[in-house]
Every structure is written in structure tokens, then in C-alpha cells.
């Protein structure tokens, strides 16, 4: 039992991201978006470039909120195998 508790604690700790990791991920995503808009031939510091960045961000947010896992976490959280969430 103690071994199971230690293993589950380690898994929980390693699954969490630090604020530094979250900031780095955000920076990398912004850099990728910047490069995407630049690859379309848009010039930085223009309205079209800003609109391109905004559209990429909105598309990402829409995809996140459309994901069923956002509204309905995986079934194993609710009740294990065979659990049907629309009872």
C-alpha cells in the first residue's frame, strides 16, 4: 500500500507543470504563431499581422472548448470502466 501511495504521488507531481514551464510553453506558442503569420507574407506591426495572430489564438481556444474532455472529463474520473456519463 505504501509503495502504491509513493508511486501515485510521484505521478501526480510529475504531471504538474511549473509556472516557468507554462510561461515557456506560452512563449513557444507565440513564437510559432508569429512564424506562421510571417510565412503568409504578412509584415509584423501591421493590422493584418495582428489579425492573423488573433485568428490563430481564437482558433486554438475554440478547439480547446469544443473538446469533450473540457466538458466531460475521462470516464475513469467518474466511476471507472463501464461508466456511462449520460445516466
C-alpha positions in Angstrom: 0.0 0.0 0.0 2.8 2.4 0.9 4.5 1.6 -2.4 1.3 2.4 -4.3 1.0 5.7 -2.5 4.6 6.7 -3.3 4.2 5.8 -7.0 0.9 7.7 -7.3 2.4 10.7 -5.5 5.3 10.8 -7.9 3.0 10.5 -10.9 0.9 13.4 -9.6 3.9 15.6 -9.0 5.4 14.9 -12.5 2.1 15.6 -14.2 2.0 19.2 -12.9 3.7 22.0 -14.8 5.6 24.7 -13.0 4.9 28.4 -13.8 8.2 28.6 -15.6 7.2 25.7 -17.9 3.8 27.2 -18.6 5.4 30.6 -19.4 7.9 28.8 -21.7 5.1 26.9 -23.5 3.2 30.2 -24.0 6.3 31.8 -25.4 6.9 28.9 -27.8 3.3 29.0 -28.9 3.5 32.8 -29.6 6.7 32.3 -31.5 5.1 29.6 -33.6 2.1 31.9 -34.3 4.4 34.7 -35.2 6.3 32.5 -37.7 3.1 31.2 -39.1 1.8 34.7 -39.9 5.2 35.7 -41.2 5.2 32.7 -43.5 2.0 34.0 -45.0 3.9 37.1 -46.2 2.4 39.4 -43.6 4.6 42.1 -42.1 4.9 42.5 -38.3 3.3 45.5 -36.7 0.6 45.8 -39.2 -3.2 45.3 -38.8 -3.2 42.3 -41.0 -0.4 40.6 -38.9 -2.2 41.4 -35.7 -5.4 40.0 -37.1 -3.6 36.8 -38.2 -2.2 36.3 -34.6 -5.7 36.9 -33.2 -7.3 34.4 -35.5 -4.7 31.7 -34.6 -5.4 32.4 -30.9 -9.2 32.2 -31.4 -9.0 29.0 -33.4 -6.9 27.4 -30.7 -9.3 28.5 -28.0 -12.3 27.3 -29.9 -10.7 23.9 -30.4 -10.0 23.7 -26.7 -13.5 24.5 -25.7 -15.1 22.2 -28.3 -13.1 19.2 -26.9 -15.4 16.9 -24.9 -12.7 16.4 -22.3 -13.2 20.1 -21.3 -16.9 19.4 -20.5 -16.8 15.7 -19.7 -13.5 14.6 -18.1 -12.5 11.0 -18.9 -14.8 8.3 -17.5 -12.2 6.9 -15.1 -12.5 10.0 -13.0 -16.3 9.5 -12.6 -16.7 5.8 -11.9 -14.2 3.5 -13.6 -14.7 1.2 -16.5 -18.1 0.9 -18.0 -19.3 4.2 -16.5 -21.6 6.0 -19.0 -21.7 9.8 -18.4 -25.3 10.4 -19.6 -27.2 8.5 -16.9 
